[in-house]
Amino acid sequence: MMSSKALLLVAGFSLFGFGVFAQNKTISDKKKDEQSQAVKHKIMVIPFEPRLYLGEVDYAINAETKLSAKQIKFQFRDGLNEQVAKALTSAKYGVVDLMEDTLKYKKDTDLIYGALSYEYLKVPDQNNYQVPKKEKSAKPIEKGQLNLETNSDIRFMNAKLTNAKVVPQLFGKYKTDVFVFINQLDIKAGGNNEAAQPYKVPSSKRKIIVHYTVFTKDGAEINSGILEDEFAEDLNVPKKIIDKHFTTLSKELVIRITKALNPQTTK
């Protein structure tokens, strides 16, 4: 016959086991719910316009790979779209990647670019996301005093739709109800002097910055901002940068999109 201590011990283990099971079930249910929500959406991924690429380390990439500036730009442009599309597919979203077949999607890509404008806005807080708005410019002179610009907030390139008919038109054609616009790609040099002095050893890691905006089929902006990741100053092969770092950034973007589409289930 079990002692009272033994009975209490068995009961304790049973409660602990039930608690772990319940917690795991909750996590599993949450993941299943997010995946079931994902399959309801089909997402179009729009690449950044070639003119919106800032590559401060192209000289180093060229020295190691012999790729031209144009080849470097288009490898990054294609690679970024590809990694975003892969991450979305892994999360069970339907995907249309406009870089998958540039000839097939050229007309639509040109149509989209013709319906966009851009503006630098303050980077929104992802923990308490609010659609960024254009700030009122301070008057250069107010009450007889000179106003000096002191705003040091980080800015990003945000996309705005100038033709409200384009997104519904694309939805009708591809059944994509969410649109991810990659607005700009920055590959920043390490330290303060790397870009200006190519042969000087940089004092810090380089940085990748992806500017993006996410719209629904109704043209509503549901998320935007920047994605950032650092990479080593001796990494000069685009494919390696894409495979390692663009993958990480793309996974973070999918997390943000999922949260924006399912604000209740992702809390």
N, C-alpha and C positions, 0 to 999 in steps of 0.2 A: 504493500500500500504506500502511495506517495505521501511524503511529508508535506506540511503546509508550505514550506520554503520551496520545495520542488515544484509544487503546483503553481505558485506565484511566478517562478522562473519560466515555466512552460507558457503560462498565460502572457508573460511579458514578451517572450519571443514570438508568440502568435500575433500579438498586437503590433509588434515591430514589423513582422513580415507582411501583415495586412496593410500597414501604413506605406511600406515601400511599394507594394503591389498597386495600391491606390494612386500613389504619386506617379509611378511609371505609366499607369493606365491614363492618367490625366494628361501627361506629356504626349503619349501616343495618340490620344483622342484629339489633342490640339493640333498635332502635326497632320493627322488625317483630315481634320476640318480645313486646315490651310490648303492642303493639296486638293481637296474637293472644290474649294473656292477657286483655286488656280485654274482648274480645267474649264471653268466657266468663262475664262478670259483668253483672248488672242491678242498678242502684242506685236506691234510693228516697231522695228528698231531702225532709226534713221541716222546715218553716219554724219559726222561733222563735215561742213563744207571745207574743201581743200585749203581755202584761204584762212581758215580759222585753226591753223596748226602753228604752235610756237615751239620750235625745236632748238634749244640752246646747246645741245651736245651732238648735233649732226656731224660736225667736223671730226669728232672722235669716232663716231660710228663709221664714217666714210674711211677714216684712216685704217680701221681694222677690217672692214667688210668690203670696201671699195664700192658700196652702194651710193648712188647719186642722191642729192637732196630730195628729188621727186620720188625716187624709189623708197627712201626711208619714210617719207610722209605717207605714201600709199600703203606701205606694209603696216604701219601703225593704224591707219584708218580702217583697213580691212580687218586687222587683228583684233581691234577693239570691238567692232561690231560682232565679229565671230564669237568672242568670249562672252559678250553680253547675251547673245542668242543661245549659247550653250548653257549658261547659268539659268536662263529663263526656262529652257527645255527641261533641265534637270529638276526644276521646281514644278514641273507639270503644266506650264503655260503653253498655249499654242503660240507659235512665233512666225513672223514674216521678217526676214533679214534682207534689207534692200541691197546689201553688199554680196549676197549669196549669188546673184546673177545680175551684174551691173547693166548688161545690155537689156535684159528683160524689164528691169525696174527703172531704166533711165528716164523715161517719160514721167513717171510718178515722182522720182527723186527731184527732177527739175521743177515739177509742179509745186512740190513742197517747199523747195528753196525759194521759189518765187513768192510764196505766201508767208515768208518769215521776216521778222525784224529782230534785232538784238539790242539789249541794253545791259550795262553793268549795274547790278543791284547788290545790296548787302546779303551775304550768305546767310540763309535761314538756319535757325536752330532745329536740328532734326529731332530733338527730344520733345519739342513743343512746336511742331511745324505750323507755320502760318505762311500763306502765299506772299512772297516778297513784293513790295510796292515801291514805286519810284518815290524817292524822298524829295521834299520841297527844297529847292536851292535857296541858300541864304543870300540875301541881298548883299552886293559887294560893299555898299556903304549904308549903314543904318544909324539913324539919330546922330549923324555927323561923325560916326566912328567907323573905321575900316574893319570889316569882318575878315578874319583869316581862316582858311580851311584847316580844321583840326581833326576831322573825321578820319580815324585810322582803321575803321572796320574793314574786314576782308570782303572783297567784291568778287562776283562771278558773272559770267556771260549767260544771261537768261534769254530764252527764246520767247517771242510773242507772235501769235497768229494774226496776220493782217487781212487774211481772207478766211472768214468763218465757214465758208462752204467746203474748204479742202478736206478737213478731217471727216465730216459726214460722208463726203464723196468716197474717201478711201475706205471707210467702214462699209459702205455699200458694195464696194468692189472686192474687198478682202475679208470682210467680217472681223476686222481688227477693232476692238473697242478701247484699246489703250495704245498710246503712242509715246515711245521713248526717243527723245531728241538728244543726240550727243552734239552739243553745241560747239565745244572747243576742246582741244587737247594741248596741254602744256607739258613739255619735257624740260624741266628746269635744271640748270647746271648746279653743281655743288659749290658751296662757298660763295664768296662775293666776286671772285676773279676768274673763275674757270672759263666762262664764256668769252671774256675779254683777253685772257691769256691762256690759250689752249694747252700749252706745255707746262703750266704751273700745276703742282699737285693740289687738288681741291681740299678745303678744310672741313667739308661736311658732305653728307650723302646727297645725291641728286633726288629730285622729286617729280613724280607724275601727278598732274592735276587734270581731272576730267570734269568739265562743266556740262550740266545736263538739265533737261526739263521733261516732266511727264504730264501728258494730257490724256483726258478721256475722249471718247467719240463725240462728246458734246462740246469739246474745246475747253473744258475746265482744267485748270492746272491743279494737280493733286500732290505733286512733289517736285522739288528742284534743289539745286545746290552744287556742291563739288564733292568729288571722291579723290582722296589723296593717298599716295603710298611712296615711300622712299626706296631707292635702289642704289646699289654699290657704284662707286665712281669708275670702277674698272669693268663694268658690264656694258658692252658696246654692240651686242648682237640683238637686233630687233626681235627675232623669234624667241630668244630666251627671256627678254623683257616682257613680251606678250604672254608667254606661257606661265611665267611666275607671277608677275605683278598685275597684268590686266585681268587675270583670272580672279585674283583677290578682290580687286575693285568691282568686278562684275557681280560677284557673290554679295557684296555689300549693297550694291544697287538693287538687286533682287529683294533683299530683306526690306529695303525702304519701300519698294513698289508694293510688296505684299502687305506691309503695314498700312500704306495709304489706301489700298483697296479693301482691307479688312481691319479697320481700326479697333474693333471690339475683340476679335479673336487673337490678335497679336499682342495684347497687353500683358 
